[in-house]
Amino acid sequence: MNRRVAASGVGPTARRTAAEPDGEHGVLGRVSRTMGRVIAIANQKGGVGKTTTVVNLGASIAKSGLRVLLLDLDPQSNATSGVGVSGVSPDDSTYPILVMGHPVAPIIRRTSCERLDLAPATPELAAAELELVDQEGRELHLRSALEHVRNEYDYVLIDCPPSLGLLTINALVAADSVLIPLQCEYYALEGLGHLMDTVRRVRERLNPCLDVEGVLLTMFDGRLNLSMQVAEEARRHFGGKVYATMIPRNVRIGEAPSFGRPVVAYDPACVGAVSYENLAREILANG
């Protein structure tokens, strides 16, 4: 679905604040907030469930009656295709936002999920890393671009690429917090030290309010000792920052993107969809 958001679609009259009643769609509860919360979903390891989490967490929060913007900052643009958006021109993507300082509002598109909007990416975004290198204030481009739209949404979720380059740095500088998906497999914790060092440096130099939103265990299989060991190790390292909700291995989660739909819309009753709705409840309860 490729419909662009009309100017009035992201204006103050269209925004449903988190403090309003949930109505018939309010299945996940609500959170009292007048300012949009920006969460970067990041881990430099690939294949840990970043994009899957962005798409399905966003859809689950939107299902509760809150307005959500997904911002695709990964040149693979899987979050874009994962909500059914295709045929995006580079000029109508996050590329000019990062490289030329364009505003976000003109590129926002509606998705097939009510209250879930998208700022899409295209493969041309890969060139942004090189083009940003010599630009002054290059780490601040996304934060500046989001200033005019973040309060039109209750949540902005940023899908980061599997690296700790300038795209991810921009996301961390723009974000209130970072959510870290952690795959329940061997070497899962390796490399997390680099991510946490990056978060610390961003906090010290560019975004003192950056917090760790939480650590999400993904691809969990309770039948495997390895999954249990990784969960144990994660809780030892991160304590209460590890979500009680764990995302299991689930065929439906893997199928849903090929239909351009979040799993919570593709098969709402499957264990994967239920898990993401539980995660949304947990995040909303934490405020």
Secondary structure as GFF3:
##gff-version 3
##sequence-region A 1 287
A	DSSP	three_ten_helix	7	10	.	.	.	ID=ss1
A	DSSP	three_ten_helix	23	25	.	.	.	ID=ss2
A	DSSP	beta_strand	37	41	.	.	.	ID=ss3
A	DSSP	alpha_helix	50	63	.	.	.	ID=ss4
A	DSSP	beta_strand	68	72	.	.	.	ID=ss5
A	DSSP	alpha_helix	78	82	.	.	.	ID=ss6
A	DSSP	three_ten_helix	90	92	.	.	.	ID=ss7
A	DSSP	alpha_helix	95	100	.	.	.	ID=ss8
A	DSSP	three_ten_helix	105	107	.	.	.	ID=ss9
A	DSSP	beta_strand	109	110	.	.	.	ID=ss10
A	DSSP	beta_strand	116	119	.	.	.	ID=ss11
A	DSSP	three_ten_helix	123	127	.	.	.	ID=ss12
A	DSSP	alpha_helix	128	132	.	.	.	ID=ss13
A	DSSP	three_ten_helix	138	140	.	.	.	ID=ss14
A	DSSP	alpha_helix	141	146	.	.	.	ID=ss15
A	DSSP	three_ten_helix	150	152	.	.	.	ID=ss16
A	DSSP	beta_strand	155	159	.	.	.	ID=ss17
A	DSSP	alpha_helix	166	174	.	.	.	ID=ss18
A	DSSP	beta_strand	177	183	.	.	.	ID=ss19
A	DSSP	alpha_helix	192	205	.	.	.	ID=ss20
A	DSSP	beta_strand	211	220	.	.	.	ID=ss21
A	DSSP	alpha_helix	225	238	.	.	.	ID=ss22
A	DSSP	three_ten_helix	239	241	.	.	.	ID=ss23
A	DSSP	beta_strand	242	248	.	.	.	ID=ss24
A	DSSP	alpha_helix	251	255	.	.	.	ID=ss25
A	DSSP	three_ten_helix	256	259	.	.	.	ID=ss26
A	DSSP	alpha_helix	263	266	.	.	.	ID=ss27
A	DSSP	alpha_helix	271	286	.	.	.	ID=ss28
###
